[in-house]
Amino acid sequence: MQKKDYREIPYNFTSADDRLIINQLFGQEVWDDLQELRNLRITGRSARLVMRFMGDLFILHRNPFLYQELIESQRRRQQFFKTAEEDLSIIEKAATIGRTGSEQSTKVLNLVNICRDRLAKLKTEISNVQGRRSQILKKLTPIVGKENVWFDPFTLISHATDATDWRLFLPVAVVRPATEDQVSPVMAAIDELGLHVIPRGGGTGLTGGCVPVAADCVIINTEKLTTIYPIEYREFSHLTNGDRMVPVMKVEAGVVTSDAMACATRDKLVFATDPTSAWASTIGGNIAENAGGKTAVLWGTAIDNLLSFNIAMPGKGLVNVRRIEHPMRKILPGDTVSYEVTDQTDTLKKRIDLGSEDIRKKGLWKDITNKALKGLPGLQKEGVDGVITSAEFVLYKAYERKITFCLEFYGEDMDEASKVIVEISEEFTNEGEEALIALEHFDEEYIKAIQYKFKAARSEHPKAVLLIDMVGHNSDQINRGRKRLETLLANYANTEIFTAQDADEAARFWRDRKRLGAISARTNAFKLNEDIVLPLSALAEFTRFVDNYNIEEDIYNKEQVIHSIIGYLRTAEPIEDPDWLEAKIPKAMDLCQDTLSKLALRTKESVRHEAYIKKLMADLLELFSGYQKVLASIEEIYRQVRSKRIVIATHMHAGDGNNHVNIPVFSNDREMMRRAEKTAEDVMAKAVELDGVVSGEHGIGITKMKFLEESRRQELAAYRKAIDPRGLMSPGMLSDPEIINKVFTPSFNLLELEARILQHGSLETLAAKISKCVRCGKCMAGCCVYYPGSNIFMHPRNKNMVIGSLIEALLYDIQRSHQPRFNQMKNLEEIADHCTMCGKCLTPCPVNIDTAEVSVLERSILSDLGYKHTAPATQLSLTYLKNRNKVFNSVFRKGVLEWGSELQQLGTRLLQKVPEKLKEKDWQYVTMLKSPMMPAPTKTLWAWLPECLANEALMLKPAGEPVKTVFYFPGCGSERLYSNISMAAIYILLKNNVRVVLPPPFLCCGFPSKVNAKKKMHDEITLRNTIILSQIREMLGYLVFDKFVISCGTCREAIHDAGAEEIFDCEVQDVSRFVLENSSRNFEGQKNSAVLYHAPCHDSLEGEGVSLVRQIAGEVKHAANCCSEAGTLAISRPDISYKMMQRKRESIEAAKAGINGEPTIVTNCPSCISGLGRNRDLGVKPEHLAVMLAKALGGDSWESEFTELLGNRVEKVTF
């Protein structure tokens, strides 16, 4: 009756085994009793009911969607508690009948009483939740506003973990202060409520530092503290060498690292604290972890570059920590680093002097293990002593020249690579001339994971890759540095060097480094991720250690494959011919034993190659040829066991010895987890043995607490007790060495085991698409629906975590209610709606999750299950776009587009006069009136063209001899809505002597129906378009088409998917780009005024809009971010669109600064004209690039000339 891994608790889609769950819920004594009772089971029915009760409690503990449903639904609440009581009564009754002895019956009855007590506590807890939340709101609303206090399941689950995915408790609430001065009062209010505080920034931590590991925690999220103050030059009188005026940047704690870096770069300066997660990590977290990155080799980590910072501390308010006499360089051995700590009144509280070896162990360039730092607040404390709110950093002058190298190391081992790295590090020390600003390495496991395209003309794969950025102040220094590097490498035959020829190639070199998160794709995005620091002299020995460890683990795994096959063959039962099979078994056993013997020899062939195991598999498959069941079983054993191979993958900041060790592991496989944990322990022990330390920048958090020296733990504990006696800050963090044995992680592997249930409604496909998310946050920077300033936080990382919880809740509901219950799908709709389908998150994603595709799938699932709501305005628009009837189009245009637009604009003006409280409401129809729609032209394109039937195309011939021929697909936005765009497109083509073929009127590309989950409508439109385009092409077979042109990015995508490129045997291209690339016209004399440029989410110019607009305009300033229209999003979900628009308005105002008058804001998307048009009150005039180009070619009278250009040169083509 026993299960080896003790995973009998149902609804447990996590790494936690029964022991962990029961210990957490009830304690060790209950677990011991259950262990004793386990051996006395007769039918096991009572045991299953007990386990089901445990499963109920555990999933409610971790899943806020199910918990919230019990809070909100009285019927569900009553049903749950009634069922639980009935189950406990059944167990109690069975125990009183008693077939296990009186002592065991007593234990069972005692267990029932414990469960009833726990159930009563849960009932009380749920009934008190609303009151507790009201108390929290009452305290915090006067400080931060109601809109900045969050209790919803989406927010709670997205704050339950960080990049590690380890978790233990859900937070009680999440607070997002909007200003720095709100943080201290918020902390005081939380303290008064008897709750605890956990600080959080970007949530990119790799050790679980911001994970709630205790109950009753409120997370203070600093994402809204995003002010970057103007860079100022300050005089530092203590500096004796060089300029005393030094650039300083002040930033708030929620500023994303890459934003601070970009701000410095604009002034040709360097913000040197650049952790690898710069795309999402925030300043506060960088200081709390003492983070570094690739430039740490030159300028050090956060502690080296900090000038001062503010931190809100328990009972002390806002405290300032300032470094005295900063030398404007990184900390060197022998330095004394001094700080002054002052309170809110600027009164000096203490001075702290740190020696270089207080900060870093001797011989190391990174070390964050001394947490106490003699009582220095904030720095590398991981949030256990306060919330960092802002900081000032020293900036450095940027080097004028940079060159990038890629080194590939070959051979059988890493010895040469290690020697080269050490020699390069020792050769290039920072002496103010040529220097190494980055020295980044990754090994062969990463090379495989990211499918690295090696550059050397060799047949073998490299063992490792090293990327180098060398900088200098002039070309002579760079050339000298390159020669030094080439000379150094001349003696290393297995090292190949490649030099980036330009910035684009350098970016391609570095792109591989940014995709290292793919290492955990094979284990559904879970890995043990540790960083260690070693003396440079120890790198060679450590790489040998890793190499040998991987070899031993590989051989061990191969042996496990063979043992598993042997175990299977002993019991294999064929469907037919059992005697023949039995005769083959001895031969198979001999083959297995022979291979085991060869592996035991540890020869080069056995340790470096797959030859032996592959030969065994080939022999077995041949031996059992015809026995399909046996063959399938052997192949499945091989696949399953090999997938559980423990691999150490390393990448490092090679110049400072900071080595990142990753061990991908299936979180639900306890044996694999145990082996991976043992591997991590061995790595840490080796690091210490080599005079290294167990962390250089990741922190300690949960994952490394057991490796932190006891003396360091005691020093930190004494500091915390002195400054935070009640334990307000981060309870349980950095205090419990065994914490790693108490946390758990969700497991998509276990969700996939419920395949039959998930197959319903494509949920299995949805789970598979998001399961590889590594929570790195690379999707955040470009996401249109992530903007803390408007309280939208729906970037893909958050959504993927939440979808996992939703699927888990769905499986629980179905299994617990014994029927297909999909009520949780209502929560999926909110997630699905928050996507503009822009696809910007796909390119940076290391595991290639296409969130746009995922969102379409979500909407389709919702539609199939009857949970997708389509706004009436959206449904009406989709019907209009599909319909080609001229009368319907005319009536709709007049009644809806013209009159409706005028009414909406009137409503917008009236809304300005109503009370503020009404204007602030999120009601859909109020939100729709918050910004005026862009008025459309009064006619469609076809008002200027000859009447055309549904089976007729038009061929428009230029006045001169045609130089090229194109097919122009106008699309709905250019043809029906803003007809001046399609007119301009045709005009600029004819003006340049291009023959134009037009399809019949009112063809929609189908993209709007696709993204609104109208599959039938989309399929019909796509099929119709394919037929029409194919027939036109067949009829005009004598023409060679140079391009298929469009004036809309979504049309470009949809037409591409419909196969237009294959039909017309040419590329689909933006019409304006086509004209600019093929026109001989020079616009230099017309470049008078400055314009803004808005790049659409679906960019038909592929990121080259600014350079193209510069050909016809003067100064061009880029206005970043989504226009907020997003096709039908603005009418489907005006609440989302309005929040996005606030971000766009800020971008427009920033770009417009310094430009006089009302500048034109140019774009290349008709939908964006609508979105940008809602901001006309800012003094901008939206215009399509085709229209701008038409004005440049024909002046303001181009529309009049349009009719003349058509003349009698329009030919109808019947197809």
Helices and strands as residue ranges (DSSP letters): H 18-25, H 28-38, H 45-62, H 64-72, H 74-97, H 102-144, G 146-148, E 149-150, H 153-158, E 173-175, G 180-182, H 183-192, E 196-200, E 217-221, E 232-235, E 245-252, H 257-266, E 269-270, H 283-289, H 296-299, H 302-305, E 306-313, E 317-324, E 336-342, E 348-355, H 356-359, G 373-375, E 387-394, E 396-397, E 401-409, H 415-427, E 435-443, H 444-449, E 464-472, H 475-489, E 495-499, H 503-513, G 516-523, E 527-533, G 536-538, H 539-569, H 578-600, H 604-608, H 611-623, H 628-642, E 649-653, G 654-656, E 658-664, H 670-689, G 705-707, H 710-723, G 739-741, H 748-752, H 755-758, G 760-762, H 763-770, E 786-787, G 788-790, E 792-793, H 796-817, H 825-833, H 851-865, H 872-882, H 886-892, I 893-898, H 899-911, H 916-919, H 924-928, G 941-943, E 952-956, E 964-969, H 971-972, I 973-977, H 979-991, E 994-998, H 1007-1011, H 1015-1035, E 1043-1046, H 1049-1057, H 1060-1064, E 1067-1070, H 1071-1078, G 1084-1086, E 1091-1093, H 1105-1109, E 1116-1118, H 1129-1132, H 1134-1152, E 1160-1163, H 1166-1173, G 1176-1178, E 1181-1184, H 1185-1194, G 1195-1197, H 1198-1206, E 1210-1214
